[in-house]
Amino acid sequence: MKKVKIGVLGGYRGGSMIEFSKKYEHAELVAICDKVPEVLDRQKETCGEEGIMYYSDFEDFIKHDMDAVVLANYANEHAPFAIRCMKEGKHVFSEVLPVQTMKEAVELIETVEETGLIYAYGENYCYMPGPYEMRRLYREGKIGEFEYGEGEYVHNCEPIWPDITYGEPDHWRNNMYATFYCTHSMGPLVHITGLRPVRVTGYESNMNKRGIRCGRRGAQMGIEMVEFENGAIAKSIHGDLYRNSIWYSIYGSKGRMETSREDADIAGVSRLYVNFDEEDGAYDTGKLEDYFPKKDMDDAAAGFGHGNSDFYSMYNFVRKIQGFGDADTIDVYEALDMFLPGMFAYRSILKGGIPMEIPNLRNKEEREKYRNDTMCTDPKVAGDMYIPPFSKGIPEIDDEVYRTVKEKWMRKS
C-alpha cells in the first residue's frame, strides 16, 4: 500500500507526529515547518536531511509534494491553516484546538464539506488507554445509558512555561480565557458517549501568583457544567491547579467506569475500574473489574507521548486516508462538540453565569447567526468583538516577567 506523505507544521509540539511519520510503515515524513530557528535546527539534528525538507515559511511549505499536513502550530491559529491546507488539496490532522472563533468554525466546516478531504482532530486524550476502553465498553452497553460524567485535565504548566511560550507577551497561552483549553477534559466524554453537548454554564477561578509569575492574563482554571442531548450532565474541569491530574468517570443506568487517580500510583489513566450490573435495576448483582486495557498496536505505540495516545491518533488518521472504514478519527463536527462547550462557557461567565445554548453547526441554518462572529481574546482577530481573557479585568504584568521567561527558554534551548 502506498505510503502517506506527511508534512508537519510546528516542530515543538509536532515532535510526536514527526516521530510517528518516521517510524510507521505506512507513513513518510517529507517536510517540517517552524518559524523558530532553534526548533527547526533541533529537528534537523534529530531527523537528518535525507528525504526531508525544512521550511521557515508556510507559503513555501504548503507547496511541497505531500498528501497530508499535521498542524501542531499555535492552538489559536489552527483553523486558518487547516482551511488553507484543504483548499490546497491536503488532508489535515489538526492538533488542539480546532478554532478560535465561531466565524472560523463555520468556515472550517464548510471547507471540509466543500473539499471532501479528511479532517481529523488530534484530541489525543480520547485515545489514552482508560478513556478509549471506556468508549468501547459504553458502545457495547456495559453500563447502560449515560447519566453523569466528569472529565479532569489539570496541568501545572509553570515549570514548562518558558518552553511553551518562549517569553512572548502576546503568546496565546498568556491571553487565553479559563475555559478555552477544554478538549482534554471534555473531549473524551464526547468521544466515549457519542452524544452532543447542548447547554453549558461556565465558571472561572481567581488568578494567583503562579499565573502572574508566568505572565498569564487569564484565570488559573475553568469549569464547564454541560447538559447533553439525552439529558445527562457532565463536569469538565481543566487548568493550572497545583498538582497534575488526568481522570475520567462515567455513570450509566447500570454501572460506573472510571480511571485511576494519579496519586494512587497505579498507572493513573492507564488503569480502569468498571463496576456494573447485568441489567438496569439489578443493584449489587454485578461485579467490579479492575485492569489495564490493551490495544492491538501497543507494541508499536510504546514510548509515544500521552500514554501512547499520540501514536493512536495519527495511526487512525493515516488509516482513514488509506480508506479503512474502521479508522476511528474525530471529524470536524465532533471536534466542535468538544470545543464549543468551553467557548460558550466563557460567554456564560461574561454574562454572569447564565446557561448558554451550544449551537449544532451540522445544521446549515444555525451557521448563519455566527458567520461573522469573531468574538475572542486575540485583538487582531476579534476586531470590535474583542473580549478580555479574565472576566474581572485584565491584570497588569510587568515586562520584566516576560524577559525572565524568555531568558529561561534561551538557556534551555
N, C-alpha and C positions, 0 to 999 in steps of 0.2 A: 504494500500500500504506500502511496506517495506521502512523503513527509510534509508536514505543515510548516511553512517557513514563517518564523515569528520575529518580529521586532519589538523591542521593549523601550518605552518612554519612561524614564525615571530609573536611574541606576542605583539608587539607595534602597528604597522600598522594593524596587523591582529585582533585587538580588535573588530572591527565591524563585521568581519566574524565569530569570536568566538561568539559574541552576537547573530548573526543570527542563528548559528548552535545550540545554546542553546534554542532558542525560537520557531523556525519554526517547525511545527508539523511533517514535512516530513524529517527533518534532525536530526542527532545525533552527538554531539561533543564527540570524543573519544580520541583525543591526541593533545597536544600542544608542539611545539619545539622552543627553542630560545637559542642562545649562551650567552645571557646576563643574569646572575643570578638574577639581580634585576627585570628584566622584567618577568622572569619566576615566581619568588616569588609573584609578584603582581597579576599575573593571577591565581596562586593557591589560593590566598586570595579571589579573586573575584569569581572564578568558583567552588572552593572546589575540593576535590579529589575523590569523588564518581563517578565511571564510566569514569573518565578521567585520562589518563597517561601523565606525563610530562617528556620531554626529553631535554637534553642539547646537545645531539649528533645526527646528522641527520641519521647516519647509524643505530642507534637503532630505531629512529622514523620511518624510512621507512619500517621497518619490522612489524610494528603494523598492526593489522587487521582493515583495513579501505577501503572504496570504492573510496575516492577522497581526494586529497590534495590541500589545499589553499596555494599558495606561496605569502607570504607577507614579504619576506626577502629583502635583498638589491636589488634595482632596476636594477643594472647592472649584477646581478647573477641569474636571473630567468630562463634563457634558460637551463643552465646545470642541474638545479634541475628539471625543467619540463621534460626534456628528461629522466632523471633517474627515475622519478616517473612513467612516462608512460611505461618505459621498465620493471618496477616492477608491472605493471598491474593496476595502479591507474589513474583515471581521474584527470585532472588538471584545477584548476582555478588560472590563473596567474595574479597577480596584476601588475601594471605598473612598468617597461616597459617589452616588450616581449623578446628582445635580446640586446646584446651589440655590436655584430659584424655580418658581413654578413655570416661568417662561421657558427655561431650559428643559423642564420636564416635558412640556408639550412638544417642543421641537425635537427632543430626543426620541420620544415615542413615534412621532410622525416620520422621522428619518428611518427608524427601524422598519416601520410598516412600508415605507416607500421603496427602500432598497432591498428588503427581503434578506439582508445579511444577518449573521448571528451576532447578537449582543448578549454577552454573559457577564453578570455582575459578580465580582470576586469577593463576596462575603464569606471569607474562609471559615469563620466560626461555625457556620452551618455544617461544615464537613469535619469538624472535630469528632473524635470517637463517640463521646457521650451523646451530643445532640443529633448526630447522624443516625445512631442506633435508635434514639427516641423517635425519629421520623419514621423509620422502618416499622417499629412496633406500633406507633399510633395508626399508621395507614393499614396495619393488619387488624386493628380494632382491639388491641391488647388491653387498653384502659378505658375503652368506650369513648363517649363524646367529650370533647374539650370543654372544661368549665372554668378553670383558672390556671394561670401560669405566671412564672417570674423569670426574667432574664437579667443577668447581672454581669456587667463588664466594668470593673474598677481597676484603674491602672494609674499608679502614682508615677507620672512621667517626669518629675523634676530631675532625677538622675540622668535622663537621656535627653533633656530639653535642648542642650546645645547641639546634639546630633540630629535632631529632627526639625529645628527652626533656624539653625545657622546664625542666630543673633539678629535675624531680620525683624525689625519692629512691626512691619505690616504682614508678617507671615500669617497664613490663615489660622494657624493654631492659636495665635495671640488674639485673634479677632473673632473666634467662633463663640456662638451663644451656647448655653449649658446643654441644650437638648439636641444640638446639631449632629454630634458623632454618635448616633443612636443605633446603627445597624448591627453592631457586635452583640448588643443585648436584645434588641428587638428582632433581628433577622432570623435567628434560629426558631423563635416562637412561630413566626410566619411560615418558615420552611417545614417545620415539623407538622403543623396542622393543615396547611394549605388554605387557611381561612384569611379573609381580608379584614384588616382593621377599618372601622367605620367612624369612630369617635374617640377624642382624646382630650384629657386635661393635663396641663403641664405644671411642673414645679421646678424651681431653681434654688440652689443653696446660696449662702453668702459667699463672699470672697474670703481668702485667708492669706497668710504671709507666704505660703509656698507659691501661690499663684503670682503674687506681686514680685517675688524673687525671680520668677521665670519671665515675667513680662506679659502675663495673661491679662486680658481686659474683661473676660467673662467669668461667670461663677464656676466654682470647682466641680460641681456635678449637677446633673439634671435627672428628673424622673418623668416618665410618661405613664399615665394611667389610661389604659386603652380598652375600648369595647370592640369586640369582634362581631362579624356579621351574624354569628349564631347566638349572640348574647353573652358569650364568655368574656371574662375580664382578665387583663394581664397587667403586671407592673414591670416596667423596663427601667433599670437604673444604670447609669454609666457616668464616668468622670474620674477625677483625680483625688479620690479619697486616699488616706494614708497607706493602707495595706491593699495589695492587689487581690482581686477575686474574679474568677470566671465561674459562673454557676447558673444552672437552668433547672427549673422544676415545672412539671406539667401535672395538673389534676384532671382526671377524667371521671365519667359517670360510674366507673367500676375499678378505679385504681389510681395510682400515682407513679410517676417516674421522675427521678432527679439524679443529677450528677453529684459526685463527691465534692465537698468543700476543700479548698486548697490547704487550709490549716489542719485538716485531718491527716495530711502527709501520706495519702494513699492514692496518688496519681491524679487527684483533682478531677478535671473534666474528662479524663480518660477512663474513669470508673463510673459505672451506672448502677443504680438501685431501682428495681421495678417491683412495686407492691400492688398486686392486682387480685381480683376475684374473677371467677369464670363467667359470671353474669351479673348484671346490674341488680342490686338488692341482696345479693348473697354475701353479705358482710362477714368478714373473718373466715370465709371458707377457702380463701385463696392462699397465696404464698408470696414470700419475698425472694426475689432473685438479685444477686449481687455479683457482678462480673465485669471484666474488661472487654468491651466489644472489639471484634476484629473484622477487617475487610480483606478482600482478595488481593489487593495490591499493596498490603502493608510492608512487605519486604522492600519493594521499590520505593515506597514513600518514606522509609526510615531516614531520619535525620533532617527532614524538611520542617520548616517552621510552623508554629502554632499547632502543635500536636499532629503534625503531618498533614494538616488541612491545606497548606499551600500547594502540596502535590495534588491532592484530590480535586481541588477547584480547577486547576489547569488541566489535569487529566480529562475531566469531563468536557472542558472547552474544546480540546483537540479532538476528542471523540465526536463531539457534536458537529464540528466542521467536516469530519470524515463521514458523516451521515448515519451514525449509530443512534437509533431511536431511543435507546435506553440511557443515553448520556444525560446525567442529572445536572443541568445548568440552571441558573437563576435568570429568567428573562427580564426584559425591561419593566413589565407590569409588576412582577413580584418584587423587583428591586425597589420600585417606588412604594409598594406596600410596606416595605421595610423602613424606608426613609421618611415618608411623609408624616408618620406619627410624631417624629422629632421636630420637623418643621412646624407643624400645626400645634404642637405642644408649646413652642415658644410664642406663637401667636396667642395661644391661650394665656400664657404668663403675662404678655404685654397688655392683655385685656382684663387683667385682674384675676385670672384663674377660671374663666368660664369654659365649659366644654366646647370643643370645636369639631365640626364635621370634617372628615377626611375625604377628599374627592376621589372618585373612582375614574381615573383617566383612561380606562378602557373604553369608556363612553365618550364618543366624539363630542356630544353636546355639552358635556361638563368641561371640556377643554377650553371653550371659548371664554369663559369667565377669567381664566388665568393666562391667556395667550400673551398678555403684555405685563404680567405680574413679575416685577424684578426685585421684590422685597428681599433684602438680605443685609448682611453686616459688612459687605465689601462696597465702599463708596463708588468705586469705578464701575461696578456692575449695577448697583441699586439705583443710582441717579436720585430722583426725588422720592424714591421709596425706601431710602436707607433707614435701617433700624440699628439701635445700639446693641453691642454684644452682652450688655448687662442691663436688666430692666430698671435697676435702681440708680443708674448713672455710670458713665464710663470713668474708671479711676485714672488719675494722673500718675504716670510711671516715668521715673527719671531716665534720661537717655543712658545714664551710666549702667543701668540694668542690662540693656541690650549690648553695650560694649563688653560687659563682663561675660555675657553668654557667648558672644562671638569669639572672644579670646579663648574661652574653654573649648569651643569647637575647633578653632585653628590649632590649638595644641594637640588635640586628639587626631586631627587629620594629617 
